[in-house]
Amino acid sequence: MTRTKEQLALIEQTKQIAAGLAQTFAPFCEVVVHDLLDPKHAVLMIQNNLSGRQPGDPATELGLARIEDPEYPQVIANYANHFADGRQAKSTSIGIKDSTGKYIAALCMNVDLSIFRSLQAVMDQFAMTDVKAAMKESLDPSGADAIRNRIDQFAASLATTPRALKAPHRRELLKDLKDSGLMDVRRAMEVVAQYLGVSRATVYSDGK
């Protein structure tokens, strides 16, 4: 689609703002610029890639809503979101309009909350006076969320994050998940692999 000089300038300025935000909030905040004039290939720029999307990917539902309705809210801040692998996120989306009032772009920020959950778990553990009792209280009902919570707790005990776990610690984690019965949960192998950012084959190998 042909773009006016004004539209091109606005999109370029949005990219510059996105680059600054990405550098400021790295590594836990993904910053994405969407070109709403080309919805089938809307992702124009992605920094601190946490979602696995790539430039040229299509617009999101929110982007399509802005394209269809110029009166759609220009700023939607701090709404609950999640990445494809189940990690919780907090997102903010800012629509960019040209002088005619038409949405031409969007600047979106997606914060990976799993990092902060891990940090919170570290602080909670630091404040504990009876670790054994706390571990008993941490048993959650079986399910994907229970697996992710257990992984967060394990990583926190090592003062790290799930995706930073090395092979020896992953093996310890898999043994812990097996002993707790969480690996019997439906699709447990897939949930663990996605949350750790490794392949299912790696999880299978670590769990031997």
C-alpha positions as CSV (number, residue, x, y, z in Angstrom):
1,M,0.0,0.0,0.0
2,T,1.3,3.5,-0.9
3,R,2.1,5.6,2.2
4,T,2.3,9.3,2.4
5,K,5.4,11.1,3.6
6,E,3.7,11.9,6.8
7,Q,2.8,8.2,7.4
8,L,6.4,7.1,6.6
9,A,7.8,9.7,9.0
10,L,5.4,8.6,11.8
11,I,6.3,5.0,11.4
12,E,10.0,5.8,11.4
13,Q,9.7,7.8,14.6
14,T,7.7,5.0,16.2
15,K,10.6,2.6,15.3
16,Q,13.1,5.0,17.0
17,I,10.9,5.2,20.1
18,A,10.6,1.4,20.2
19,A,14.4,0.9,19.9
20,G,14.9,3.2,22.9
21,L,12.2,1.5,25.0
22,A,13.7,-1.9,24.1
23,Q,17.2,-0.9,25.3
24,T,15.8,0.6,28.5
25,F,13.7,-2.4,29.5
26,A,15.8,-5.3,28.1
27,P,15.7,-8.2,28.5
28,F,12.2,-8.7,30.1
29,C,10.2,-6.4,27.8
30,E,9.5,-7.3,24.1
31,V,8.8,-4.2,22.0
32,V,7.0,-4.5,18.7
33,V,6.1,-2.0,16.0
34,H,3.1,-3.0,13.8
35,D,2.4,-1.5,10.4
36,L,-1.3,-1.3,10.3
37,L,-1.3,-0.3,6.7
38,D,-0.2,-3.9,5.8
39,P,-2.1,-6.1,8.2
40,K,-1.1,-9.4,6.5
41,H,2.6,-8.5,7.2
42,A,2.1,-6.1,10.1
43,V,5.1,-6.9,12.3
44,L,7.6,-4.4,11.2
45,M,10.1,-4.5,14.0
46,I,10.5,-6.7,17.1
47,Q,13.1,-6.1,19.8
48,N,13.9,-8.3,22.8
49,N,12.0,-11.1,21.0
50,L,10.1,-13.1,23.7
51,S,7.1,-14.3,21.7
52,G,8.9,-16.0,18.8
53,R,7.2,-13.8,16.2
54,Q,9.1,-12.5,13.2
55,P,9.0,-9.4,11.0
56,G,6.3,-10.0,8.4
57,D,4.0,-11.8,10.7
58,P,0.3,-10.7,10.5
59,A,-1.5,-8.3,12.8
60,T,-3.0,-9.3,16.1
61,E,-6.7,-9.2,16.9
62,L,-6.1,-5.8,18.6
63,G,-4.4,-4.5,15.5
64,L,-7.2,-5.6,13.3
65,A,-9.7,-3.9,15.6
66,R,-7.9,-0.6,15.3
67,I,-7.8,-0.9,11.5
68,E,-11.6,-1.4,11.4
69,D,-12.5,1.3,13.9
70,P,-10.6,4.6,14.1
71,E,-12.5,5.3,17.4
72,Y,-10.9,2.2,19.0
73,P,-8.9,3.3,22.2
74,Q,-5.5,4.7,21.3
75,V,-3.9,3.5,24.5
76,I,-4.6,0.1,26.2
77,A,-2.3,-0.3,29.1
78,N,-1.3,-3.1,31.4
79,Y,-3.7,-5.7,30.2
80,A,-3.2,-9.4,31.0
81,N,-1.7,-11.4,28.1
82,H,0.4,-14.6,27.6
83,F,3.0,-15.9,25.3
84,A,2.4,-19.0,23.1
85,D,4.4,-21.2,25.6
86,G,2.2,-20.2,28.5
87,R,4.3,-17.6,30.1
88,Q,2.2,-14.8,31.6
89,A,2.7,-11.3,30.3
90,K,1.6,-7.8,30.9
91,S,1.0,-5.8,27.7
92,T,0.5,-2.2,26.6
93,S,-0.5,-1.2,23.1
94,I,-0.4,2.4,21.7
95,G,-2.0,3.2,18.4
96,I,-0.4,5.7,16.1
97,K,-2.7,7.9,14.0
98,D,-1.9,10.2,11.1
99,S,-3.3,13.7,10.7
100,T,-6.5,12.3,9.2
101,G,-7.2,10.3,12.4
102,K,-6.4,6.9,10.7
103,Y,-4.5,4.3,12.6
104,I,-1.3,3.6,10.7
105,A,0.9,1.8,13.2
106,A,1.0,0.5,16.8
107,L,3.7,0.3,19.4
108,C,3.3,-2.7,21.7
109,M,5.2,-3.7,24.8
110,N,5.0,-7.2,26.3
111,V,6.6,-7.8,29.7
112,D,7.5,-11.4,30.6
113,L,6.1,-11.7,34.1
114,S,7.7,-15.1,34.7
115,I,11.0,-13.4,35.4
116,F,9.3,-11.3,38.2
117,R,7.5,-14.3,39.5
118,S,10.9,-16.0,39.8
119,L,12.3,-13.0,41.6
120,Q,9.3,-12.9,43.9
121,A,9.8,-16.6,44.6
122,V,13.5,-15.8,45.6
123,M,12.3,-13.1,48.0
124,D,9.7,-15.4,49.5
125,Q,12.2,-18.1,50.0
126,F,14.7,-15.6,51.6
127,A,12.0,-14.7,54.1
128,M,11.1,-18.3,55.0
129,T,12.0,-19.6,58.4
130,D,11.1,-23.3,57.8
131,V,12.0,-24.4,54.3
132,K,10.6,-28.0,54.7
133,A,7.2,-26.7,55.8
134,A,7.2,-24.2,53.0
135,M,7.9,-27.0,50.4
136,K,5.0,-29.0,51.7
137,E,2.7,-26.0,51.4
138,S,3.9,-25.5,47.8
139,L,2.2,-28.6,46.5
140,D,-0.4,-27.5,44.0
141,P,-3.2,-29.4,42.2
142,S,-1.9,-31.2,39.1
143,G,-2.0,-29.2,35.9
144,A,0.1,-27.0,33.6
145,D,0.1,-24.1,36.1
146,A,1.2,-26.4,38.9
147,I,4.2,-27.6,36.7
148,R,5.2,-24.0,35.9
149,N,4.9,-23.0,39.6
150,R,7.1,-25.9,40.6
151,I,9.7,-24.9,37.9
152,D,9.6,-21.3,39.2
153,Q,10.2,-22.4,42.7
154,F,13.1,-24.7,41.7
155,A,14.8,-21.9,39.7
156,A,14.3,-19.5,42.5
157,S,16.0,-21.8,44.9
158,L,19.1,-21.5,42.6
159,A,18.6,-17.7,42.3
160,T,18.1,-18.0,38.6
161,T,15.2,-18.2,36.0
162,P,13.7,-21.3,34.4
163,R,15.2,-20.6,31.0
164,A,18.7,-20.1,32.4
165,L,18.8,-23.6,34.0
166,K,21.8,-25.7,32.8
167,A,21.7,-29.4,32.1
168,P,22.7,-30.6,35.5
169,H,20.0,-28.5,37.2
170,R,17.4,-29.5,34.6
171,R,18.1,-33.1,35.5
172,E,17.5,-32.3,39.1
173,L,14.3,-30.5,38.2
174,L,13.0,-33.4,36.1
175,K,13.6,-35.8,39.0
176,D,11.7,-33.4,41.3
177,L,8.8,-33.2,38.9
178,K,8.7,-37.0,38.5
179,D,8.9,-37.5,42.3
180,S,6.0,-35.1,42.8
181,G,3.9,-36.8,40.2
182,L,3.7,-33.7,38.0
183,M,5.2,-35.5,35.0
184,D,2.0,-37.6,34.9
185,V,0.0,-34.5,34.0
186,R,-1.3,-34.5,30.4
187,R,1.2,-33.0,28.0
188,A,3.7,-32.5,30.9
189,M,6.7,-33.0,28.7
190,E,5.5,-30.3,26.3
191,V,4.7,-27.9,29.1
192,V,8.1,-28.3,30.6
193,A,9.9,-28.0,27.3
194,Q,8.1,-24.8,26.4
195,Y,8.6,-23.2,29.8
196,L,12.3,-24.0,29.9
197,G,12.8,-22.9,26.2
198,V,14.2,-26.3,25.2
199,S,13.1,-29.1,22.9
200,R,11.0,-32.1,24.0
201,A,14.0,-34.3,23.1
202,T,16.1,-32.4,25.6
203,V,13.5,-32.8,28.3
204,Y,13.3,-36.5,27.6
205,S,17.1,-36.8,27.7
206,D,17.4,-34.8,31.0
207,G,14.6,-36.9,32.5
208,K,16.3,-40.3,31.9
